[in-house]
Amino acid sequence: MTYPDDRVAAHVTEHFVPAKLLGAEHRELSKAFNIRWFPGLVVAGSDGRAAHVQVGYLPPDDLIAELDYGRAIHAMTAKNYAAANALFDALSADAATERGPEAAYWWGVSRMRETKDSKSALDPWRRIAQRWPKSQWARKVAYALK
Amino acid sequence: MSSIPWLDSWDAALGTSAETGKPVFLFLNAVG
């Protein structure tokens, strides 16, 4: 059971404004966030724009990683690059994290947005090539690493 | 056991997010 987990509860309470709603009573939200199965998990900004959407129950460690990924995208969108980069770095530090290569990809994007220098993406993207060489993310960044 | 202080209003969640700067975590469930 994920949500009774103390670490998840502490993480959600510290870093998010939590809202729990019934899909049947809020079909407009299911539609807006393209949720086709329950539970739908959405990290969104105060403007209602989604930073990350997931479905299904996850074990605590996976859920915390997904939530941190949403926080990172949210922070990058808000141009809070220091927070975004730290989260992306941490998420991609563990090769076992399934969101890791995607986090490293966006870490590169975040650094490019921050510095306006495309070369600043290379260190995060090299991490993808090293740790997840067979992933789609490695193929996406291969052009930049030649 | 810790408990999560869930809000039951989307608009309230967006308002609190604007005040605090924290993102919303929406849990959209099939059953209550």
Backbone of each chain as nested JSON, in Angstrom:
{
  "chains": [
    {"id": "A", "residues": [
      {"number": 1, "name": "MET", "atoms": {"N": [0.853, -1.201, 0.0], "CA": [0.0, 0.0, 0.0], "C": [0.882, 1.242, 0.0]}},
      {"number": 2, "name": "THR", "atoms": {"N": [0.768, 2.058, -1.014], "CA": [1.658, 3.194, -1.175], "C": [1.299, 4.345, -0.245]}},
      {"number": 3, "name": "TYR", "atoms": {"N": [0.068, 4.742, -0.205], "CA": [-0.256, 6.024, 0.421], "C": [-0.238, 6.025, 1.937]}},
      {"number": 4, "name": "PRO", "atoms": {"N": [-0.453, 4.863, 2.576], "CA": [-0.233, 4.883, 4.032], "C": [1.248, 4.915, 4.399]}},
      {"number": 5, "name": "ASP", "atoms": {"N": [2.138, 4.761, 3.417], "CA": [3.573, 4.748, 3.694], "C": [4.001, 6.098, 4.262]}},
      {"number": 6, "name": "ASP", "atoms": {"N": [4.724, 6.063, 5.373], "CA": [5.098, 7.301, 6.054], "C": [5.995, 8.19, 5.204]}},
      {"number": 7, "name": "ARG", "atoms": {"N": [6.913, 7.577, 4.452], "CA": [7.818, 8.397, 3.626], "C": [7.056, 9.102, 2.521]}},
      {"number": 8, "name": "VAL", "atoms": {"N": [6.113, 8.388, 1.911], "CA": [5.314, 9.012, 0.853], "C": [4.485, 10.151, 1.436]}},
      {"number": 9, "name": "ALA", "atoms": {"N": [3.857, 9.885, 2.573], "CA": [3.015, 10.921, 3.183], "C": [3.845, 12.155, 3.529]}},
      {"number": 10, "name": "ALA", "atoms": {"N": [5.033, 11.945, 4.082], "CA": [5.89, 13.078, 4.453], "C": [6.348, 13.829, 3.213]}},
      {"number": 11, "name": "HIS", "atoms": {"N": [6.686, 13.087, 2.162], "CA": [7.165, 13.713, 0.923], "C": [6.059, 14.548, 0.283]}},
      {"number": 12, "name": "VAL", "atoms": {"N": [4.883, 13.967, 0.197], "CA": [3.754, 14.685, -0.419], "C": [3.422, 15.933, 0.397]}},
      {"number": 13, "name": "THR", "atoms": {"N": [3.381, 15.786, 1.699], "CA": [2.998, 16.906, 2.56], "C": [4.024, 18.035, 2.49]}},
      {"number": 14, "name": "GLU", "atoms": {"N": [5.312, 17.679, 2.393], "CA": [6.363, 18.703, 2.369], "C": [6.432, 19.451, 1.041]}},
      {"number": 15, "name": "HIS", "atoms": {"N": [6.234, 18.73, -0.058], "CA": [6.562, 19.312, -1.359], "C": [5.374, 19.648, -2.252]}},
      {"number": 16, "name": "PHE", "atoms": {"N": [4.167, 19.245, -1.848], "CA": [3.017, 19.404, -2.742], "C": [1.806, 19.956, -2.009]}},
      {"number": 17, "name": "VAL", "atoms": {"N": [0.884, 20.466, -2.826], "CA": [-0.477, 20.726, -2.367], "C": [-1.291, 19.514, -2.814]}},
      {"number": 18, "name": "PRO", "atoms": {"N": [-1.654, 18.624, -1.899], "CA": [-2.32, 17.386, -2.301], "C": [-3.831, 17.559, -2.449]}},
      {"number": 19, "name": "ALA", "atoms": {"N": [-4.366, 16.987, -3.508], "CA": [-5.815, 17.013, -3.728], "C": [-6.248, 15.629, -4.19]}},
      {"number": 20, "name": "LYS", "atoms": {"N": [-7.305, 15.119, -3.594], "CA": [-7.826, 13.795, -3.97], "C": [-9.277, 13.954, -4.392]}},
      {"number": 21, "name": "LEU", "atoms": {"N": [-9.559, 13.554, -5.615], "CA": [-10.904, 13.734, -6.177], "C": [-11.353, 12.434, -6.831]}},
      {"number": 22, "name": "LEU", "atoms": {"N": [-12.657, 12.311, -7.01], "CA": [-13.219, 11.16, -7.704], "C": [-13.298, 11.44, -9.203]}},
      {"number": 23, "name": "GLY", "atoms": {"N": [-12.759, 10.51, -9.982], "CA": [-12.769, 10.696, -11.427], "C": [-14.171, 10.85, -11.992]}},
      {"number": 24, "name": "ALA", "atoms": {"N": [-15.116, 10.081, -11.444], "CA": [-16.481, 10.125, -11.965], "C": [-17.133, 11.49, -11.75]}},
      {"number": 25, "name": "GLU", "atoms": {"N": [-16.661, 12.21, -10.745], "CA": [-17.231, 13.534, -10.451], "C": [-16.436, 14.66, -11.106]}},
      {"number": 26, "name": "HIS", "atoms": {"N": [-15.316, 14.311, -11.711], "CA": [-14.453, 15.339, -12.321], "C": [-13.953, 14.855, -13.678]}},
      {"number": 27, "name": "ARG", "atoms": {"N": [-14.902, 14.528, -14.526], "CA": [-14.532, 14.02, -15.853], "C": [-13.754, 15.059, -16.651]}},
      {"number": 28, "name": "GLU", "atoms": {"N": [-13.985, 16.327, -16.346], "CA": [-13.261, 17.376, -17.079], "C": [-11.764, 17.304, -16.793]}},
      {"number": 29, "name": "LEU", "atoms": {"N": [-11.422, 16.88, -15.56], "CA": [-9.994, 16.765, -15.232], "C": [-9.386, 15.533, -15.895]}},
      {"number": 30, "name": "SER", "atoms": {"N": [-10.133, 14.417, -15.896], "CA": [-9.639, 13.223, -16.599], "C": [-9.37, 13.555, -18.062]}},
      {"number": 31, "name": "LYS", "atoms": {"N": [-10.301, 14.294, -18.652], "CA": [-10.156, 14.643, -20.06], "C": [-8.98, 15.607, -20.255]}},
      {"number": 32, "name": "ALA", "atoms": {"N": [-8.902, 16.603, -19.398], "CA": [-7.847, 17.612, -19.543], "C": [-6.46, 16.991, -19.411]}},
      {"number": 33, "name": "PHE", "atoms": {"N": [-6.347, 15.987, -18.535], "CA": [-5.029, 15.38, -18.298], "C": [-4.855, 14.042, -19.023]}},
      {"number": 34, "name": "ASN", "atoms": {"N": [-5.84, 13.727, -19.865], "CA": [-5.72, 12.517, -20.695], "C": [-5.568, 11.259, -19.847]}},
      {"number": 35, "name": "ILE", "atoms": {"N": [-6.326, 11.193, -18.782], "CA": [-6.272, 10.037, -17.877], "C": [-7.317, 9.023, -18.318]}},
      {"number": 36, "name": "ARG", "atoms": {"N": [-6.842, 7.838, -18.661], "CA": [-7.734, 6.794, -19.185], "C": [-7.837, 5.608, -18.251]}},
      {"number": 37, "name": "TRP", "atoms": {"N": [-7.263, 5.72, -17.068], "CA": [-7.32, 4.638, -16.09], "C": [-7.09, 5.248, -14.72]}},
      {"number": 38, "name": "PHE", "atoms": {"N": [-7.499, 4.554, -13.684], "CA": [-7.365, 5.09, -12.337], "C": [-6.446, 4.197, -11.492]}},
      {"number": 39, "name": "PRO", "atoms": {"N": [-5.796, 4.753, -10.488], "CA": [-5.81, 6.174, -10.186], "C": [-4.953, 6.964, -11.173]}},
      {"number": 40, "name": "GLY", "atoms": {"N": [-5.373, 8.177, -11.446], "CA": [-4.569, 9.096, -12.226], "C": [-3.773, 9.98, -11.277]}},
      {"number": 41, "name": "LEU", "atoms": {"N": [-2.504, 10.127, -11.573], "CA": [-1.607, 10.924, -10.727], "C": [-1.083, 12.09, -11.551]}},
      {"number": 42, "name": "VAL", "atoms": {"N": [-1.344, 13.294, -11.091], "CA": [-0.97, 14.479, -11.855], "C": [-0.183, 15.429, -10.966]}},
      {"number": 43, "name": "VAL", "atoms": {"N": [0.956, 15.894, -11.466], "CA": [1.653, 17.019, -10.837], "C": [1.415, 18.226, -11.741]}},
      {"number": 44, "name": "ALA", "atoms": {"N": [0.885, 19.283, -11.163], "CA": [0.511, 20.454, -11.962], "C": [0.894, 21.736, -11.24]}},
      {"number": 45, "name": "GLY", "atoms": {"N": [1.055, 22.788, -12.028], "CA": [1.326, 24.093, -11.463], "C": [0.036, 24.798, -11.069]}},
      {"number": 46, "name": "SER", "atoms": {"N": [0.183, 25.977, -10.493], "CA": [-0.993, 26.716, -10.027], "C": [-1.863, 27.195, -11.182]}},
      {"number": 47, "name": "ASP", "atoms": {"N": [-1.335, 27.168, -12.395], "CA": [-2.128, 27.52, -13.569], "C": [-2.891, 26.31, -14.128]}},
      {"number": 48, "name": "GLY", "atoms": {"N": [-2.748, 25.17, -13.472], "CA": [-3.443, 23.968, -13.904], "C": [-2.735, 23.196, -15.0]}},
      {"number": 49, "name": "ARG", "atoms": {"N": [-1.591, 23.675, -15.403], "CA": [-0.845, 22.985, -16.46], "C": [-0.103, 21.789, -15.874]}},
      {"number": 50, "name": "ALA", "atoms": {"N": [-0.274, 20.634, -16.505], "CA": [0.372, 19.428, -15.988], "C": [1.868, 19.457, -16.242]}},
      {"number": 51, "name": "ALA", "atoms": {"N": [2.625, 19.072, -15.21], "CA": [4.065, 18.851, -15.367], "C": [4.35, 17.381, -15.605]}},
      {"number": 52, "name": "HIS", "atoms": {"N": [3.491, 16.519, -15.05], "CA": [3.708, 15.069, -15.189], "C": [2.4, 14.355, -14.89]}},
      {"number": 53, "name": "VAL", "atoms": {"N": [2.124, 13.333, -15.681], "CA": [0.907, 12.53, -15.501], "C": [1.296, 11.058, -15.501]}},
      {"number": 54, "name": "GLN", "atoms": {"N": [0.733, 10.317, -14.58], "CA": [0.965, 8.875, -14.487], "C": [-0.365, 8.212, -14.15]}},
      {"number": 55, "name": "VAL", "atoms": {"N": [-0.452, 6.914, -14.364], "CA": [-1.612, 6.162, -13.88], "C": [-1.128, 4.931, -13.13]}},
      {"number": 56, "name": "GLY", "atoms": {"N": [-1.968, 4.458, -12.215], "CA": [-1.705, 3.211, -11.531], "C": [-1.022, 3.386, -10.189]}},
      {"number": 57, "name": "TYR", "atoms": {"N": [-1.137, 2.346, -9.376], "CA": [-0.488, 2.345, -8.064], "C": [0.984, 1.977, -8.215]}},
      {"number": 58, "name": "LEU", "atoms": {"N": [1.806, 2.656, -7.46], "CA": [3.246, 2.407, -7.501], "C": [3.762, 2.151, -6.087]}},
      {"number": 59, "name": "PRO", "atoms": {"N": [4.801, 1.321, -5.951], "CA": [5.458, 1.185, -4.642], "C": [6.071, 2.52, -4.225]}},
      {"number": 60, "name": "PRO", "atoms": {"N": [6.336, 2.687, -2.942], "CA": [6.796, 3.996, -2.435], "C": [7.983, 4.594, -3.176]}},
      {"number": 61, "name": "ASP", "atoms": {"N": [9.037, 3.819, -3.401], "CA": [10.226, 4.403, -4.037], "C": [9.924, 4.885, -5.457]}},
      {"number": 62, "name": "ASP", "atoms": {"N": [9.137, 4.11, -6.182], "CA": [8.77, 4.517, -7.539], "C": [7.891, 5.762, -7.518]}},
      {"number": 63, "name": "LEU", "atoms": {"N": [6.958, 5.793, -6.6], "CA": [6.063, 6.943, -6.547], "C": [6.829, 8.213, -6.195]}},
      {"number": 64, "name": "ILE", "atoms": {"N": [7.742, 8.122, -5.232], "CA": [8.527, 9.296, -4.852], "C": [9.359, 9.775, -6.05]}},
      {"number": 65, "name": "ALA", "atoms": {"N": [9.92, 8.847, -6.807], "CA": [10.689, 9.237, -7.997], "C": [9.786, 9.931, -9.013]}},
      {"number": 66, "name": "GLU", "atoms": {"N": [8.582, 9.411, -9.22], "CA": [7.66, 10.039, -10.173], "C": [7.262, 11.436, -9.698]}},
      {"number": 67, "name": "LEU", "atoms": {"N": [7.029, 11.56, -8.411], "CA": [6.666, 12.874, -7.864], "C": [7.824, 13.862, -8.008]}},
      {"number": 68, "name": "ASP", "atoms": {"N": [9.041, 13.384, -7.76], "CA": [10.206, 14.271, -7.896], "C": [10.428, 14.663, -9.358]}},
      {"number": 69, "name": "TYR", "atoms": {"N": [10.143, 13.733, -10.248], "CA": [10.239, 14.077, -11.672], "C": [9.242, 15.189, -12.006]}},
      {"number": 70, "name": "GLY", "atoms": {"N": [8.025, 15.069, -11.51], "CA": [7.033, 16.13, -11.721], "C": [7.473, 17.447, -11.108]}},
      {"number": 71, "name": "ARG", "atoms": {"N": [8.056, 17.379, -9.928], "CA": [8.575, 18.605, -9.28], "C": [9.661, 19.244, -10.132]}},
      {"number": 72, "name": "ALA", "atoms": {"N": [10.514, 18.406, -10.707], "CA": [11.619, 18.928, -11.518], "C": [11.086, 19.628, -12.77]}},
      {"number": 73, "name": "ILE", "atoms": {"N": [10.125, 19.002, -13.44], "CA": [9.547, 19.629, -14.626], "C": [8.847, 20.932, -14.241]}},
      {"number": 74, "name": "HIS", "atoms": {"N": [8.141, 20.899, -13.133], "CA": [7.457, 22.106, -12.646], "C": [8.467, 23.219, -12.364]}},
      {"number": 75, "name": "ALA", "atoms": {"N": [9.561, 22.879, -11.709], "CA": [10.578, 23.877, -11.376], "C": [11.233, 24.428, -12.645]}},
      {"number": 76, "name": "MET", "atoms": {"N": [11.526, 23.547, -13.599], "CA": [12.123, 24.015, -14.855], "C": [11.181, 24.963, -15.575]}},
      {"number": 77, "name": "THR", "atoms": {"N": [9.9, 24.624, -15.613], "CA": [8.919, 25.473, -16.284], "C": [8.844, 26.854, -15.629]}},
      {"number": 78, "name": "ALA", "atoms": {"N": [9.044, 26.875, -14.305], "CA": [9.024, 28.14, -13.558], "C": [10.378, 28.856, -13.604]}},
      {"number": 79, "name": "LYS", "atoms": {"N": [11.313, 28.3, -14.397], "CA": [12.659, 28.853, -14.531], "C": [13.435, 28.835, -13.22]}},
      {"number": 80, "name": "ASN", "atoms": {"N": [13.04, 27.939, -12.331], "CA": [13.815, 27.706, -11.111], "C": [14.812, 26.599, -11.427]}},
      {"number": 81, "name": "TYR", "atoms": {"N": [15.835, 26.979, -12.163], "CA": [16.738, 25.98, -12.731], "C": [17.594, 25.285, -11.672]}},
      {"number": 82, "name": "ALA", "atoms": {"N": [17.959, 25.98, -10.621], "CA": [18.782, 25.342, -9.592], "C": [18.04, 24.153, -8.987]}},
      {"number": 83, "name": "ALA", "atoms": {"N": [16.772, 24.362, -8.652], "CA": [15.976, 23.27, -8.075], "C": [15.751, 22.174, -9.1]}},
      {"number": 84, "name": "ALA", "atoms": {"N": [15.424, 22.561, -10.321], "CA": [15.164, 21.571, -11.364], "C": [16.406, 20.722, -11.615]}},
      {"number": 85, "name": "ASN", "atoms": {"N": [17.544, 21.373, -11.771], "CA": [18.763, 20.635, -12.093], "C": [19.157, 19.677, -10.968]}},
      {"number": 86, "name": "ALA", "atoms": {"N": [18.982, 20.114, -9.734], "CA": [19.32, 19.237, -8.598], "C": [18.43, 17.995, -8.588]}},
      {"number": 87, "name": "LEU", "atoms": {"N": [17.154, 18.185, -8.884], "CA": [16.232, 17.039, -8.901], "C": [16.53, 16.107, -10.07]}},
      {"number": 88, "name": "PHE", "atoms": {"N": [16.757, 16.677, -11.246], "CA": [17.073, 15.835, -12.404], "C": [18.374, 15.061, -12.168]}},
      {"number": 89, "name": "ASP", "atoms": {"N": [19.341, 15.732, -11.577], "CA": [20.625, 15.084, -11.282], "C": [20.402, 13.902, -10.341]}},
      {"number": 90, "name": "ALA", "atoms": {"N": [19.664, 14.137, -9.278], "CA": [19.434, 13.067, -8.297], "C": [18.655, 11.905, -8.92]}},
      {"number": 91, "name": "LEU", "atoms": {"N": [17.659, 12.226, -9.738], "CA": [16.838, 11.169, -10.346], "C": [17.649, 10.308, -11.316]}},
      {"number": 92, "name": "SER", "atoms": {"N": [18.617, 10.913, -11.957], "CA": [19.402, 10.157, -12.943], "C": [20.696, 9.609, -12.358]}},
      {"number": 93, "name": "ALA", "atoms": {"N": [20.881, 9.79, -11.045], "CA": [22.093, 9.277, -10.402], "C": [22.011, 7.774, -10.187]}},
      {"number": 94, "name": "ASP", "atoms": {"N": [20.787, 7.265, -10.114], "CA": [20.595, 5.84, -9.855], "C": [20.128, 5.17, -11.141]}},
      {"number": 95, "name": "ALA", "atoms": {"N": [20.972, 4.306, -11.688], "CA": [20.628, 3.67, -12.967], "C": [19.387, 2.803, -12.87]}},
      {"number": 96, "name": "ALA", "atoms": {"N": [19.006, 2.429, -11.637], "CA": [17.845, 1.561, -11.468], "C": [16.518, 2.33, -11.556]}},
      {"number": 97, "name": "THR", "atoms": {"N": [16.586, 3.663, -11.492], "CA": [15.363, 4.458, -11.57], "C": [14.871, 4.499, -13.01]}},
      {"number": 98, "name": "GLU", "atoms": {"N": [13.69, 3.972, -13.251], "CA": [13.203, 3.889, -14.628], "C": [13.045, 5.26, -15.269]}},
      {"number": 99, "name": "ARG", "atoms": {"N": [12.768, 6.26, -14.489], "CA": [12.623, 7.612, -15.03], "C": [13.989, 8.265, -15.234]}},
      {"number": 100, "name": "GLY", "atoms": {"N": [15.066, 7.574, -14.86], "CA": [16.409, 8.142, -14.885], "C": [16.844, 8.726, -16.213]}},
      {"number": 101, "name": "PRO", "atoms": {"N": [16.769, 7.961, -17.319], "CA": [17.25, 8.527, -18.584], "C": [16.417, 9.718, -19.057]}},
      {"number": 102, "name": "GLU", "atoms": {"N": [15.133, 9.672, -18.797], "CA": [14.276, 10.807, -19.165], "C": [14.634, 12.031, -18.318]}},
      {"number": 103, "name": "ALA", "atoms": {"N": [14.921, 11.784, -17.027], "CA": [15.327, 12.884, -16.15], "C": [16.635, 13.501, -16.636]}},
      {"number": 104, "name": "ALA", "atoms": {"N": [17.584, 12.659, -17.063], "CA": [18.865, 13.179, -17.554], "C": [18.663, 13.961, -18.853]}},
      {"number": 105, "name": "TYR", "atoms": {"N": [17.738, 13.501, -19.679], "CA": [17.436, 14.233, -20.915], "C": [16.934, 15.655, -20.585]}},
      {"number": 106, "name": "TRP", "atoms": {"N": [15.985, 15.715, -19.666], "CA": [15.432, 17.025, -19.32], "C": [16.412, 17.876, -18.512]}},
      {"number": 107, "name": "TRP", "atoms": {"N": [17.302, 17.223, -17.802], "CA": [18.371, 17.958, -17.108], "C": [19.195, 18.713, -18.147]}},
      {"number": 108, "name": "GLY", "atoms": {"N": [19.516, 18.043, -19.234], "CA": [20.243, 18.721, -20.302], "C": [19.46, 19.884, -20.879]}},
      {"number": 109, "name": "VAL", "atoms": {"N": [18.175, 19.659, -21.1], "CA": [17.332, 20.734, -21.636], "C": [17.278, 21.906, -20.646]}},
      {"number": 110, "name": "SER", "atoms": {"N": [17.118, 21.57, -19.379], "CA": [17.037, 22.602, -18.347], "C": [18.317, 23.437, -18.312]}},
      {"number": 111, "name": "ARG", "atoms": {"N": [19.454, 22.759, -18.406], "CA": [20.725, 23.493, -18.405], "C": [20.859, 24.363, -19.651]}},
      {"number": 112, "name": "MET", "atoms": {"N": [20.382, 23.869, -20.792], "CA": [20.422, 24.69, -22.004], "C": [19.55, 25.926, -21.855]}},
      {"number": 113, "name": "ARG", "atoms": {"N": [18.366, 25.733, -21.296], "CA": [17.477, 26.88, -21.105], "C": [18.1, 27.902, -20.153]}},
      {"number": 114, "name": "GLU", "atoms": {"N": [18.778, 27.393, -19.141], "CA": [19.378, 28.278, -18.145], "C": [20.539, 29.07, -18.727]}},
      {"number": 115, "name": "THR", "atoms": {"N": [21.397, 28.383, -19.459], "CA": [22.653, 28.995, -19.9], "C": [22.596, 29.551, -21.322]}},
      {"number": 116, "name": "LYS", "atoms": {"N": [21.546, 29.138, -22.075], "CA": [21.441, 29.476, -23.511], "C": [22.623, 28.91, -24.307]}},
      {"number": 117, "name": "ASP", "atoms": {"N": [23.225, 27.874, -23.761], "CA": [24.394, 27.262, -24.402], "C": [24.11, 25.769, -24.591]}},
      {"number": 118, "name": "SER", "atoms": {"N": [24.038, 25.348, -25.833], "CA": [23.687, 23.951, -26.099], "C": [24.716, 22.973, -25.543]}},
      {"number": 119, "name": "LYS", "atoms": {"N": [25.947, 23.421, -25.384], "CA": [26.986, 22.525, -24.853], "C": [26.734, 22.143, -23.392]}},
      {"number": 120, "name": "SER", "atoms": {"N": [25.939, 22.936, -22.702], "CA": [25.698, 22.632, -21.283], "C": [24.844, 21.381, -21.095]}},
      {"number": 121, "name": "ALA", "atoms": {"N": [24.235, 20.91, -22.183], "CA": [23.448, 19.67, -22.09], "C": [24.321, 18.425, -22.176]}},
      {"number": 122, "name": "LEU", "atoms": {"N": [25.556, 18.593, -22.592], "CA": [26.344, 17.415, -22.941], "C": [26.664, 16.515, -21.751]}},
      {"number": 123, "name": "ASP", "atoms": {"N": [27.011, 17.098, -20.598], "CA": [27.33, 16.236, -19.447], "C": [26.136, 15.386, -19.019]}},
      {"number": 124, "name": "PRO", "atoms": {"N": [24.945, 15.976, -18.846], "CA": [23.792, 15.111, -18.533], "C": [23.517, 14.083, -19.626]}},
      {"number": 125, "name": "TRP", "atoms": {"N": [23.68, 14.462, -20.861], "CA": [23.355, 13.532, -21.954], "C": [24.397, 12.428, -22.073]}},
      {"number": 126, "name": "ARG", "atoms": {"N": [25.647, 12.73, -21.697], "CA": [26.66, 11.656, -21.661], "C": [26.284, 10.607, -20.612]}},
      {"number": 127, "name": "ARG", "atoms": {"N": [25.664, 11.056, -19.552], "CA": [25.216, 10.121, -18.522], "C": [24.214, 9.123, -19.111]}},
      {"number": 128, "name": "ILE", "atoms": {"N": [23.345, 9.613, -19.978], "CA": [22.378, 8.708, -20.626], "C": [23.122, 7.666, -21.448]}},
      {"number": 129, "name": "ALA", "atoms": {"N": [24.071, 8.144, -22.238], "CA": [24.813, 7.22, -23.11], "C": [25.576, 6.178, -22.295]}},
      {"number": 130, "name": "GLN", "atoms": {"N": [26.047, 6.586, -21.121], "CA": [26.822, 5.666, -20.29], "C": [25.936, 4.666, -19.549]}},
      {"number": 131, "name": "ARG", "atoms": {"N": [24.833, 5.135, -19.014], "CA": [24.038, 4.293, -18.112], "C": [22.864, 3.599, -18.788]}},
      {"number": 132, "name": "TRP", "atoms": {"N": [22.345, 4.214, -19.846], "CA": [21.182, 3.626, -20.519], "C": [21.426, 3.619, -22.03]}},
      {"number": 133, "name": "PRO", "atoms": {"N": [22.525, 2.988, -22.462], "CA": [22.932, 3.103, -23.868], "C": [21.924, 2.507, -24.846]}},
      {"number": 134, "name": "LYS", "atoms": {"N": [21.075, 1.612, -24.396], "CA": [20.111, 0.987, -25.307], "C": [18.738, 1.649, -25.25]}},
      {"number": 135, "name": "SER", "atoms": {"N": [18.641, 2.753, -24.528], "CA": [17.339, 3.402, -24.373], "C": [17.029, 4.33, -25.548]}},
      {"number": 136, "name": "GLN", "atoms": {"N": [15.774, 4.624, -25.702], "CA": [15.336, 5.613, -26.688], "C": [15.985, 6.973, -26.407]}},
      {"number": 137, "name": "TRP", "atoms": {"N": [16.199, 7.262, -25.12], "CA": [16.774, 8.553, -24.745], "C": [18.204, 8.666, -25.235]}},
      {"number": 138, "name": "ALA", "atoms": {"N": [18.939, 7.559, -25.208], "CA": [20.304, 7.572, -25.737], "C": [20.29, 7.841, -27.242]}},
      {"number": 139, "name": "ARG", "atoms": {"N": [19.319, 7.249, -27.926], "CA": [19.229, 7.489, -29.373], "C": [18.838, 8.946, -29.659]}},
      {"number": 140, "name": "LYS", "atoms": {"N": [18.024, 9.537, -28.789], "CA": [17.631, 10.937, -28.995], "C": [18.802, 11.894, -28.908]}},
      {"number": 141, "name": "VAL", "atoms": {"N": [19.741, 11.596, -28.008], "CA": [20.842, 12.533, -27.784], "C": [22.096, 12.161, -28.573]}},
      {"number": 142, "name": "ALA", "atoms": {"N": [22.039, 11.05, -29.308], "CA": [23.243, 10.568, -29.996], "C": [23.805, 11.624, -30.946]}},
      {"number": 143, "name": "TYR", "atoms": {"N": [22.926, 12.366, -31.593], "CA": [23.393, 13.378, -32.555], "C": [24.291, 14.421, -31.883]}},
      {"number": 144, "name": "ALA", "atoms": {"N": [23.971, 14.745, -30.639], "CA": [24.711, 15.814, -29.946], "C": [26.05, 15.322, -29.402]}},
      {"number": 145, "name": "LEU", "atoms": {"N": [26.166, 14.0, -29.25], "CA": [27.375, 13.459, -28.625], "C": [28.407, 13.006, -29.66]}},
      {"number": 146, "name": "LYS", "atoms": {"N": [28.104, 13.164, -30.924], "CA": [29.053, 12.747, -31.979], "C": [30.283, 13.636, -32.001]}}
    ]},
    {"id": "B", "residues": [
      {"number": 1, "name": "MET", "atoms": {"N": [1.026, 6.503, 12.121], "CA": [1.054, 6.584, 10.656], "C": [0.776, 8.03, 10.209]}},
      {"number": 2, "name": "SER", "atoms": {"N": [1.587, 8.497, 9.281], "CA": [1.364, 9.841, 8.756], "C": [0.122, 9.839, 7.875]}},
      {"number": 3, "name": "SER", "atoms": {"N": [-0.52, 10.98, 7.801], "CA": [-1.657, 11.101, 6.898], "C": [-1.447, 12.32, 6.019]}},
      {"number": 4, "name": "ILE", "atoms": {"N": [-1.979, 12.236, 4.825], "CA": [-1.819, 13.32, 3.86], "C": [-3.035, 14.25, 3.961]}},
      {"number": 5, "name": "PRO", "atoms": {"N": [-2.808, 15.55, 4.091], "CA": [-3.933, 16.491, 4.238], "C": [-4.572, 16.815, 2.88]}},
      {"number": 6, "name": "TRP", "atoms": {"N": [-5.285, 15.841, 2.318], "CA": [-5.852, 15.994, 0.982], "C": [-6.889, 17.103, 0.953]}},
      {"number": 7, "name": "LEU", "atoms": {"N": [-6.839, 17.922, -0.061], "CA": [-7.936, 18.842, -0.348], "C": [-8.931, 18.118, -1.245]}},
      {"number": 8, "name": "ASP", "atoms": {"N": [-10.185, 18.533, -1.192], "CA": [-11.205, 17.897, -2.035], "C": [-11.756, 18.871, -3.077]}},
      {"number": 9, "name": "SER", "atoms": {"N": [-10.975, 19.888, -3.386], "CA": [-11.39, 20.887, -4.381], "C": [-10.201, 21.23, -5.278]}},
      {"number": 10, "name": "TRP", "atoms": {"N": [-10.393, 21.103, -6.564], "CA": [-9.345, 21.438, -7.529], "C": [-9.016, 22.922, -7.472]}},
      {"number": 11, "name": "ASP", "atoms": {"N": [-10.043, 23.749, -7.436], "CA": [-9.812, 25.196, -7.403], "C": [-9.064, 25.608, -6.128]}},
      {"number": 12, "name": "ALA", "atoms": {"N": [-9.428, 24.982, -5.019], "CA": [-8.725, 25.297, -3.761], "C": [-7.268, 24.874, -3.854]}},
      {"number": 13, "name": "ALA", "atoms": {"N": [-7.024, 23.736, -4.493], "CA": [-5.649, 23.265, -4.636], "C": [-4.839, 24.24, -5.494]}},
      {"number": 14, "name": "LEU", "atoms": {"N": [-5.423, 24.712, -6.582], "CA": [-4.704, 25.669, -7.432], "C": [-4.431, 26.968, -6.672]}},
      {"number": 15, "name": "GLY", "atoms": {"N": [-5.411, 27.394, -5.887], "CA": [-5.232, 28.618, -5.099], "C": [-4.124, 28.475, -4.081]}},
      {"number": 16, "name": "THR", "atoms": {"N": [-4.091, 27.342, -3.392], "CA": [-3.039, 27.108, -2.398], "C": [-1.682, 26.983, -3.083]}},
      {"number": 17, "name": "SER", "atoms": {"N": [-1.685, 26.383, -4.26], "CA": [-0.429, 26.276, -5.017], "C": [0.105, 27.66, -5.372]}},
      {"number": 18, "name": "ALA", "atoms": {"N": [-0.79, 28.544, -5.786], "CA": [-0.362, 29.902, -6.13], "C": [0.201, 30.631, -4.91]}},
      {"number": 19, "name": "GLU", "atoms": {"N": [-0.375, 30.356, -3.75], "CA": [0.081, 31.027, -2.525], "C": [1.424, 30.487, -2.034]}},
      {"number": 20, "name": "THR", "atoms": {"N": [1.598, 29.187, -2.162], "CA": [2.783, 28.542, -1.571], "C": [3.927, 28.329, -2.561]}},
      {"number": 21, "name": "GLY", "atoms": {"N": [3.602, 28.319, -3.851], "CA": [4.616, 27.996, -4.854], "C": [4.83, 26.506, -5.041]}},
      {"number": 22, "name": "LYS", "atoms": {"N": [4.159, 25.703, -4.241], "CA": [4.286, 24.248, -4.38], "C": [3.375, 23.763, -5.508]}},
      {"number": 23, "name": "PRO", "atoms": {"N": [3.809, 22.753, -6.255], "CA": [2.925, 22.181, -7.256], "C": [1.799, 21.386, -6.602]}},
      {"number": 24, "name": "VAL", "atoms": {"N": [0.732, 21.199, -7.357], "CA": [-0.374, 20.357, -6.898], "C": [-0.047, 18.902, -7.228]}},
      {"number": 25, "name": "PHE", "atoms": {"N": [-0.334, 18.018, -6.298], "CA": [-0.351, 16.579, -6.593], "C": [-1.814, 16.146, -6.568]}},
      {"number": 26, "name": "LEU", "atoms": {"N": [-2.344, 15.892, -7.748], "CA": [-3.742, 15.453, -7.871], "C": [-3.791, 13.936, -7.931]}},
      {"number": 27, "name": "PHE", "atoms": {"N": [-4.567, 13.367, -7.032], "CA": [-4.83, 11.921, -7.028], "C": [-6.284, 11.754, -7.465]}},
      {"number": 28, "name": "LEU", "atoms": {"N": [-6.447, 11.311, -8.689], "CA": [-7.791, 11.178, -9.255], "C": [-8.166, 9.699, -9.214]}},
      {"number": 29, "name": "ASN", "atoms": {"N": [-9.092, 9.383, -8.353], "CA": [-9.361, 7.977, -8.061], "C": [-10.719, 7.54, -8.594]}},
      {"number": 30, "name": "ALA", "atoms": {"N": [-10.887, 6.213, -8.737], "CA": [-12.16, 5.668, -9.195], "C": [-13.168, 5.582, -8.063]}},
      {"number": 31, "name": "VAL", "atoms": {"N": [-12.664, 5.336, -6.855], "CA": [-13.548, 5.21, -5.692], "C": [-13.01, 6.079, -4.565]}},
      {"number": 32, "name": "GLY", "atoms": {"N": [-13.9, 6.414, -3.652], "CA": [-13.514, 7.296, -2.556], "C": [-12.727, 6.599, -1.47]}}
    ]}
  ]
}
